[in-house]
Amino acid sequence: MRIQRSIPTGLTLCVLTGAASTAVAGRIDFETVAATRVWTGSLASYYSPGLYTSLTFNDGEGIAATLTRTGISSVHQRFDVINFNSFTYAGPTGFARPASWGNRALDPFYYYTVGQSSLTDDTFRIDFSSPDRIVTGISIEYGDYGDGGGNVYLAIYGLDGTLIDTLVQYWDGDIGGYQTGGVLTPAGRFTYTSAIPIGHIRFWGEGDSGPGPGGGPTVYGNNSLLWDNLDITSQPLTLIPLPTGAGLAFAGLGVLGVRRRRA
C-alpha cells in the first residue's frame, strides 16, 4: 500500500511498510487518568459531573490519541472517567466488571446529571497522530449495567477524514444488565483492521435508559455506554530521500501525462 503525495524536488517520500512483523499494538485505558465520577455516599456524587472535554493519551508505541465528544451543545461535549471501586454499596470492590477493565473506564453519563439528552450527533471521537507511524487497526470494548439495549457503532475514518467503514453491533442489556445481578460482563468488543491508514474514529451506542437526576423522568441518549481498553495497531512509515533528479523526473512525467490526456 502506498501513500500518494505531491513530491517537490529534493524532498522525501513517505512509504508505509507493509510487513506484518513491523506492526505493533499499544493499549489505552483509563487507569492512570484522574477519576471524576467518584461516589462518596451522597446522591449528588452518584451522578457524573462532566469535568472532561478532552483527554490526550499515548499508546506507548508512538501514537498520540486525543479524545473528545461531539454534541449539539457544550452540555453534550462533556464526559467523565468513572472509578468503579468507589461504589462500595454494590460490593467490596464496587461495581462488578471484567477483570481486564481494572478500576476505571470512560463514562458518558453527564447528561443524566443535567437532565438533558441528545439523540443526534452525540459520539466519542479519537484522533490519532504520530510523526513516524500510522494506525492500521483498532479494538475497543464497551458495556453497561442498565436493562434494555440497542445498537452500538464504530465509525473509522481515513487521514483525510473520509469514512472508511462503519461497524454495528447489538448490545443486549438484559444479558449484561440488572437482570443478571448488575454485572458488566461479558463486555462487547469491536475489532477492525484497515488497509487504509486510520486518521480518527467515532463510537457511540445505546445502553442504559435509566432515571434522571433524583429518580426523575427517564432520559435517553445515543451515547450511553461505558468504554475501555482501546487497542491500537500501528506500523512505521519509512522516509526515503529522493534525489533531485528523481524529483524532476516525477515532475516531467506529470507534464507528459497532462499533454497526453489533452491530445
Beta strands, then each sheet from edge to edge (+ up, - down):
strand 1: 12-16
strand 2: 24-28
strand 3: 54-58
strand 4: 64-69
strand 5: 80-83
strand 6: 104-107
strand 7: 124-129
strand 8: 133-143
strand 9: 149-158
strand 10: 163-172
strand 11: 188-205
strand 12: 226-241
sheet 1: 1+ 12- 2+
sheet 2: 1+ 12- 8+ 11- 7+ 4- 3+
sheet 3: 1+ 12- 8+ 11- 9+ 10-
sheet 4: 5+ 6-
end
